[in-house]
């Protein structure tokens, strides 16, 4: 073995935290290595930027479609990455379809995926979450024998497995956090009312505000799940005297921070802002963003598991799996300013 290959093997073994002998067995396609250890060695190869040897490249068990709204919001690539990792562990290859403005519609993407003979489809925040969309499209897909799972956006008119983060709890967590900091006039900046996650957040927010005898409101502004939408909604809520802002997405929260600062208000000194979703970038925003984290990994793994069952011949579940979000406190929230 050349010195270059020896050094590469040593790097891979160190990265994977295994012996060089174990790394060598994996890279040479030899038996006797646990599946988890094998996966760790291959992940080390990928992390270090090496090309996998042809002998260890797995043959795909089939294609799985993944339909997502867009890639600019970090939460969607985060879901896509974990889903891809999970699928690859079962030998499946994901095929990504993105619903861009002016691009392919969800129905067109589904048609393309079915033409490619995918074994199943995962929908993330798709038309199933829009109460104005026709749910019959999913019945037609089921009639074609294509299993599917719907993430975030339960719809009682669709018979399928759903995987959701508990939006009601998410809103309540944010309100409770701001209330503990002394905020009494709390506003909600959230997306269009036609979306199921929006309605659930509003319901959770209204209940949390109503539970506080000293609280005021509720103050609610519907807009878009974007930076610009958060900026516009925050302006109206600040006009109403809100000192605590709960936002329906992290992008909206960043827009709210910008709106406050444009008015000369300090965040969090005079206005506290809470986002929703969470990504690794939130620790590096100015200020670092307090948010309610979706349990992306747990939800993605559950969605893949729910999809594999009907693909294996079991009946497709007709239920919603609800996961609990988590409050992550960073630097965008603080004690309420004195009255």
C-alpha positions in Angstrom: 0.0 0.0 0.0 1.4 3.4 -1.0 2.1 6.0 1.7 -0.7 8.2 0.3 -3.2 5.4 0.6 -1.9 4.6 4.1 -2.4 8.2 5.2 -5.8 8.3 3.7 -6.8 5.2 5.5 -5.5 6.6 8.8 -7.5 9.8 8.3 -10.7 7.8 7.6 -10.2 5.6 10.6 -9.6 8.6 12.9 -12.6 10.4 11.6 -14.8 7.3 12.0 -13.2 6.5 15.4 -12.5 2.9 14.4 -9.3 0.9 13.8 -7.5 1.1 10.5 -8.2 -2.6 10.1 -11.9 -2.0 10.4 -11.8 0.9 8.0 -9.9 -1.3 5.5 -12.5 -4.0 5.7 -15.3 -1.6 5.0 -13.4 0.1 2.1 -12.6 -3.4 0.6 -16.2 -4.6 0.9 -15.4 -7.4 3.3 -17.9 -8.9 5.7 -17.6 -8.9 9.5 -18.4 -5.2 10.2 -21.6 -4.1 11.9 -23.9 -2.0 9.8 -23.7 1.0 12.0 -19.9 0.9 12.0 -19.9 0.5 8.2 -22.1 3.5 7.9 -19.8 5.5 10.1 -16.8 4.7 8.0 -18.6 5.6 4.8 -19.7 8.9 6.4 -16.1 9.6 7.2 -15.1 9.0 3.6 -17.7 11.5 2.5 -16.8 14.1 5.2 -13.2 14.0 4.2 -14.0 14.5 0.6 -12.7 11.2 -0.7 -14.5 9.2 -3.4 -16.1 5.9 -2.3 -14.5 2.8 -3.8 -16.6 1.2 -6.4 -16.8 -2.0 -4.5 -18.7 -0.4 -1.6 -21.2 1.7 -3.6 -24.6 0.3 -2.8 -27.1 -0.4 -5.5 -30.2 1.6 -5.0 -33.3 -0.2 -3.7 -35.4 2.3 -5.6 -36.4 5.9 -5.9 -38.3 8.0 -3.4 -39.8 11.3 -4.3 -39.5 14.3 -2.0 -41.6 17.4 -2.8 -40.8 20.6 -0.9 -41.9 24.2 -1.3 -38.5 25.9 -1.9 -34.9 26.0 -0.7 -34.5 29.5 0.5 -36.0 28.8 3.9 -33.3 26.8 5.8 -35.9 24.5 7.4 -36.7 22.8 4.1 -33.1 21.8 3.2 -32.7 20.7 6.8 -35.6 18.3 6.4 -34.4 17.2 3.0 -30.9 16.4 4.3 -32.1 14.2 7.2 -34.7 12.5 5.0 -31.9 11.7 2.4 -29.7 10.3 5.2 -32.5 8.1 6.5 -33.5 6.9 3.0 -29.9 6.0 2.1 -29.7 3.9 5.3 -32.4 1.7 3.7 -30.8 1.8 0.3 -33.2 4.2 -1.3 -32.3 7.1 -3.5 -34.3 10.4 -3.0 -35.4 12.5 -6.0 -36.0 16.1 -5.0 -38.8 18.2 -6.5 -39.0 21.8 -5.6 -42.1 24.0 -6.1 -40.6 27.3 -7.1 -42.6 30.4 -8.0 -43.1 30.3 -11.8 -41.8 26.7 -11.9 -43.3 23.3 -11.8 -46.5 22.9 -9.7 -46.9 20.1 -7.2 -49.1 18.2 -9.5 -46.5 18.5 -12.3 -43.8 17.3 -10.0 -45.8 14.4 -8.9 -46.5 13.4 -12.5 -42.8 13.5 -13.2 -42.0 11.4 -10.2 -44.6 8.8 -11.1 -43.2 8.7 -14.6 -39.8 7.9 -13.0 -41.5 5.0 -11.2 -40.8 6.1 -7.7 -41.6 3.7 -4.9 -43.2 6.4 -2.8 -43.4 10.2 -2.2 -42.9 12.4 0.8 -44.6 15.8 0.8 -43.3 18.6 3.0 -45.6 21.5 3.6 -47.4 20.8 0.3 -50.9 21.5 -0.9 -52.2 19.2 1.7 -51.6 22.0 4.2 -53.6 24.5 2.1 -57.3 24.3 3.1 -58.3 25.9 -0.2 -56.6 23.2 -2.3 -58.4 20.2 -3.7 -57.5 17.1 -1.6 -58.8 14.8 -4.3 -55.3 14.9 -5.9 -54.0 12.7 -3.1 -56.9 10.2 -3.5 -55.9 9.9 -7.2 -52.3 9.3 -6.2 -53.3 6.6 -3.8 -55.5 5.0 -6.5 -52.4 4.7 -8.7 -50.8 2.6 -6.0 -48.2 5.2 -4.9 -47.7 5.3 -1.1 -47.1 8.8 0.3 -46.6 10.6 3.6 -47.5 14.2 4.4 -45.4 16.3 6.6 -46.7 19.4 8.5 -50.3 20.2 7.6 -53.0 17.7 8.7 -56.0 17.5 6.5 -59.0 15.3 7.6 -60.1 14.9 4.0 -56.9 13.0 3.1 -56.5 9.3 4.1 -52.7 9.0 4.6 -50.0 9.1 7.3 -49.3 12.6 8.6 -46.2 13.8 10.5 -46.5 17.2 12.3 -44.9 19.4 14.8 -47.3 20.5 17.4 -48.0 24.1 16.3 -50.4 24.9 19.2 -47.7 23.9 21.7 -45.1 25.9 19.8 -47.1 29.1 20.1 -47.9 28.5 23.7 -44.2 27.9 24.5 -43.3 31.2 22.9 -46.0 33.1 24.8 -45.1 31.5 28.1 -41.4 32.5 27.6 -42.3 36.1 26.9 -44.8 36.2 29.7 -42.1 35.0 32.2 -39.9 37.9 31.0 -42.7 40.3 31.9 -44.2 41.0 28.5 -47.9 41.5 28.7 -48.7 42.9 25.2 -47.6 40.1 22.9 -48.2 39.9 19.2 -48.2 37.1 16.7 -46.9 37.5 13.2 -48.0 34.5 11.1 -48.7 33.3 7.6 -51.9 33.1 5.6 -55.0 31.8 7.4 -55.6 29.1 4.7 -52.7 27.0 6.0 -53.2 24.4 8.7 -50.0 25.2 10.6 -51.1 28.9 10.7 -54.5 28.1 12.1 -53.0 25.8 14.8 -50.4 28.4 15.8 -53.2 31.0 16.0 -55.3 28.7 18.2 -52.4 28.0 20.5 -51.5 31.7 20.7 -55.1 32.7 21.5 -55.4 30.1 24.2 -52.1 31.1 25.8 -52.9 34.8 25.8 -56.4 34.1 27.2 -54.9 32.1 30.0 -53.0 35.1 31.3 -55.3 37.4 33.4 -52.8 40.3 33.1 -52.3 39.8 29.4 -53.6 42.0 26.6 -54.8 41.1 23.1 -54.7 38.9 21.2 -52.8 40.9 18.6 -52.4 38.9 15.4 -51.1 39.8 11.9 -51.4 37.5 8.9 -48.8 37.9 6.2 -46.3 35.8 4.3 -43.7 33.3 5.8 -40.8 35.5 4.6 -38.5 38.2 5.9 -40.6 40.8 4.1 -43.8 39.3 5.6 -42.3 39.4 9.1 -41.1 43.0 8.6 -44.6 44.1 7.6 -46.4 42.2 10.3 -44.0 43.5 13.0 -44.7 47.1 11.9 -48.4 46.7 12.7 -47.8 44.9 16.0 -45.3 47.5 17.1 -47.9 50.2 16.2 -50.2 48.4 18.6 -47.6 48.6 21.4 -46.5 45.0 21.5 -43.1 44.5 23.2 -43.0 40.7 22.6 -43.3 39.3 19.1 -44.0 35.6 18.3 -43.3 34.8 14.6 -44.4 31.9 12.5 -41.0 31.2 11.1 -37.4 32.2 11.7 -37.4 34.2 8.4 -40.3 36.2 9.7 -38.5 36.8 13.0 -35.5 38.2 11.2 -37.8 40.6 9.4 -39.3 41.6 12.7 -35.9 42.3 14.1 -35.2 44.5 11.1 -38.5 46.3 11.5 -37.8 47.1 15.2 -34.4 48.4 14.5 -35.5 50.6 11.7 -37.8 52.3 14.3 -34.8 52.8 16.6 -35.9 50.1 18.9 -33.3 47.8 20.5 -33.7 44.0 20.3 -34.0 42.6 22.9 -33.7 45.7 25.1 -37.1 47.2 24.0 -38.6 44.5 21.8 -38.2 40.7 22.2 -38.6 38.4 19.2 -39.2 34.6 19.1 -39.0 32.6 15.8 -40.1 29.2 14.8 -38.2 26.3 13.0 -34.6 26.7 14.1 -31.5 26.1 12.1 -27.7 26.2 12.9 -27.5 29.7 11.5 -29.7 31.1 14.3 -26.8 31.0 16.7 -25.0 33.5 14.5 -27.7 36.1 13.7 -27.6 39.5 15.4 -28.8 39.0 18.0 -28.8 35.1 18.2 -32.4 34.2 17.6 -34.6 32.7 20.3 -36.9 30.2 18.6 -39.1 27.2 18.9 -37.3 24.2 17.3 -39.1 21.7 15.1 -37.8 18.2 15.9 -36.6 17.7 12.4 -34.7 14.5 12.8 -37.4 12.7 14.7 -40.1 13.9 12.3 -38.0 12.9 9.2 -37.2 9.5 10.6 -40.9 8.9 11.4 -42.0 10.0 8.0 -39.6 7.6 6.2 -40.7 4.8 8.5 -44.4 5.5 7.8 -43.6 5.4 4.1 -41.7 2.2 4.2 -44.5 0.3 5.8 -47.0 0.5 2.8 -44.1 0.0 0.4 -43.4 -3.3 2.2 -47.1 -4.4 1.7 -48.7 -3.1 4.9 -51.8 -1.0 4.8 -51.1 2.7 4.6 -51.7 4.3 8.0 -54.5 6.9 8.3 -53.3 8.8 11.3 -51.3 11.9 12.4 -48.0 11.5 14.3 -47.5 14.7 16.4 -44.1 15.7 17.7 -43.3 18.1 20.5 -41.3 21.3 19.6 -38.7 22.7 22.0 -38.0 26.3 23.1 -34.4 27.4 22.4 -33.5 30.6 24.3 -30.8 32.7 22.7 -30.3 36.5 22.6 -33.3 38.0 20.9 -35.5 37.9 24.1 -35.0 39.7 27.4 -36.9 41.3 30.3 -39.7 43.5 29.1 -39.0 47.3 29.2 -40.5 49.2 32.1 -44.0 50.6 31.3 
